[in-house]
Amino acid sequence: MNIPAYEIKRSKETATGTRYLVRHWRSNKWIICSHASDNSIANPECEGQREYVLKKWNKLVGKQNFHR
């Protein structure tokens, strides 16, 4: 059975292209990137703990409700 390494939490179309908010299951890091699939990401812009990355996400795409 193939277990995905990443989970796409959100996506948003911006003026410079689509951005994805993903969670890496093994390291428990959150990442903002321009391409995401179940097992790979491309062009990571920001990565780290959840709260830090969500602050960057809100600045990038605007504040949205995000539940734990």
Secondary structure as a PSIPRED ss2 file (coil, helix, strand):
# PSIPRED VFORMAT (PSIPRED V4.0)

   1 M C   1.000  0.000  0.000
   2 N C   1.000  0.000  0.000
   3 I C   1.000  0.000  0.000
   4 P C   1.000  0.000  0.000
   5 A C   1.000  0.000  0.000
   6 Y E   0.000  0.000  1.000
   7 E E   0.000  0.000  1.000
   8 I E   0.000  0.000  1.000
   9 K E   0.000  0.000  1.000
  10 R E   0.000  0.000  1.000
  11 S E   0.000  0.000  1.000
  12 K E   0.000  0.000  1.000
  13 E E   0.000  0.000  1.000
  14 T E   0.000  0.000  1.000
  15 A C   1.000  0.000  0.000
  16 T C   1.000  0.000  0.000
  17 G E   0.000  0.000  1.000
  18 T E   0.000  0.000  1.000
  19 R E   0.000  0.000  1.000
  20 Y E   0.000  0.000  1.000
  21 L E   0.000  0.000  1.000
  22 V E   0.000  0.000  1.000
  23 R E   0.000  0.000  1.000
  24 H E   0.000  0.000  1.000
  25 W C   1.000  0.000  0.000
  26 R C   1.000  0.000  0.000
  27 S C   1.000  0.000  0.000
  28 N C   1.000  0.000  0.000
  29 K C   1.000  0.000  0.000
  30 W E   0.000  0.000  1.000
  31 I E   0.000  0.000  1.000
  32 I E   0.000  0.000  1.000
  33 C E   0.000  0.000  1.000
  34 S E   0.000  0.000  1.000
  35 H E   0.000  0.000  1.000
  36 A E   0.000  0.000  1.000
  37 S C   1.000  0.000  0.000
  38 D C   1.000  0.000  0.000
  39 N C   1.000  0.000  0.000
  40 S C   1.000  0.000  0.000
  41 I E   0.000  0.000  1.000
  42 A E   0.000  0.000  1.000
  43 N E   0.000  0.000  1.000
  44 P E   0.000  0.000  1.000
  45 E E   0.000  0.000  1.000
  46 C E   0.000  0.000  1.000
  47 E E   0.000  0.000  1.000
  48 G E   0.000  0.000  1.000
  49 Q C   1.000  0.000  0.000
  50 R H   0.000  1.000  0.000
  51 E H   0.000  1.000  0.000
  52 Y H   0.000  1.000  0.000
  53 V H   0.000  1.000  0.000
  54 L H   0.000  1.000  0.000
  55 K H   0.000  1.000  0.000
  56 K H   0.000  1.000  0.000
  57 W H   0.000  1.000  0.000
  58 N H   0.000  1.000  0.000
  59 K H   0.000  1.000  0.000
  60 L H   0.000  1.000  0.000
  61 V H   0.000  1.000  0.000
  62 G C   1.000  0.000  0.000
  63 K C   1.000  0.000  0.000
  64 Q C   1.000  0.000  0.000
  65 N C   1.000  0.000  0.000
  66 F C   1.000  0.000  0.000
  67 H C   1.000  0.000  0.000
  68 R C   1.000  0.000  0.000
